[in-house]
């Protein structure tokens, strides 16, 4: 039976159901399960390749595997592009262009290209950057996960509360940096001689990281530091609580919808 909104040949429709993340009747299709395994393996290869000892021990193996993964993911990308025509939204040339302009499609292309192109020159940083772009394939995992969709719904439903909490954190961050600049600036000019310099201390204190590389030495500075650290506990916990409650609400709504659909069936 052809789903609403599907066009094209029956073979194309079957291919679309197999490759589109949410077109399979239940769960993840066998094809996409295989793709997920390949994504993890390709990302692991990109990570291991940063170890110079391993790369020097088997350079041909890494090159061969990288090229093989590149060919596989290129074929998979081409198959998805062709099969997308079974959906009325992506049918025709204009529809395919819209499909290619989606963020996930652009990420896929960026992750595939490093397998075929090597940078000219000797800039090691750019070479490492291009190699690690392959790890962007991990972003594909999100389109197969209901948890990612739930998280996005939770963030979107609580965007105003989150904005207020981040605004409050930013205000405390700036205020603590200003106060430490006034109190400690003359005593430790290298650490607190300007508000931007004092902001580093404020960030690590407000987030309760506390590297210990910069700390106040005056009595007033230490009192302000203690107040900032205490405020940081509450301010960092605020968005965490908001997201936890929102995620729970989204999960309950999703479960209620599924239970309602099951009862109707």
Residue pairs with C-beta under 8 A, 6 or more apart in sequence:
2 10
2 13
3 13
3 17
3 23
5 87
5 88
5 89
6 13
6 16
6 86
6 87
6 88
7 85
7 86
7 87
7 88
7 91
8 16
8 85
8 86
8 91
12 82
12 83
12 85
12 86
13 86
15 79
15 82
15 83
15 86
16 23
16 83
16 84
16 85
16 86
16 87
17 23
17 24
17 25
17 29
18 24
18 29
18 30
18 31
18 32
18 83
19 29
19 31
19 32
19 76
19 79
19 80
19 83
20 80
20 83
20 84
20 87
21 28
21 32
21 143
21 144
23 29
24 32
28 36
28 144
32 144
35 76
35 140
36 140
36 141
36 144
38 69
38 72
38 73
39 137
39 138
39 140
39 141
40 138
41 69
42 69
42 73
42 134
42 137
43 134
43 135
43 137
43 138
45 62
45 65
45 66
45 69
45 134
46 131
46 132
46 134
46 135
47 135
48 54
48 62
49 55
49 62
49 66
49 131
50 128
50 131
50 132
54 62
55 62
66 115
66 134
67 115
67 116
69 115
69 134
70 112
70 115
70 116
71 115
73 108
73 111
73 112
73 115
73 137
74 112
77 105
77 108
77 109
77 112
81 96
81 99
81 100
84 90
84 95
84 96
84 99
85 91
85 92
85 95
85 96
87 95
88 95
89 95
89 98
90 96
90 98
90 99
99 105
100 106
104 139
104 140
104 143
107 136
107 137
107 139
107 140
108 137
108 140
110 133
110 136
111 133
111 134
111 135
111 136
111 137
111 139
113 133
114 130
114 131
114 133
114 134
115 134
117 130
118 127
119 126
119 127
119 130
141 148
142 148
146 254
150 247
150 250
150 251
150 254
151 247
153 250
154 243
154 246
154 247
154 249
154 250
155 162
155 243
155 246
157 246
157 249
157 250
158 242
158 243
158 245
158 246
161 242
162 239
162 242
162 243
165 235
165 238
165 239
165 242
166 239
168 235
168 238
169 206
169 235
169 236
169 238
172 206
172 228
172 231
172 232
172 235
173 199
173 202
173 203
173 206
174 195
174 199
174 202
176 198
176 202
176 205
176 206
176 224
176 227
176 228
176 231
177 195
177 198
177 199
177 201
177 202
178 195
178 198
179 224
180 192
180 198
180 201
180 202
180 216
180 221
180 224
180 225
181 192
181 193
181 194
181 195
181 197
181 198
183 192
183 216
183 218
183 220
183 221
183 224
184 191
184 192
184 198
184 216
184 217
184 218
184 221
185 192
185 193
185 194
185 198
187 217
187 218
187 221
188 214
188 216
188 217
190 197
191 197
191 198
191 201
191 214
192 198
192 201
192 214
192 216
200 214
201 214
201 215
201 216
201 225
202 228
204 210
204 211
204 214
205 225
205 228
205 229
205 232
206 228
206 229
206 231
206 232
206 235
206 236
207 232
207 236
208 229
208 232
208 233
208 236
210 229
215 225
216 222
216 224
216 225
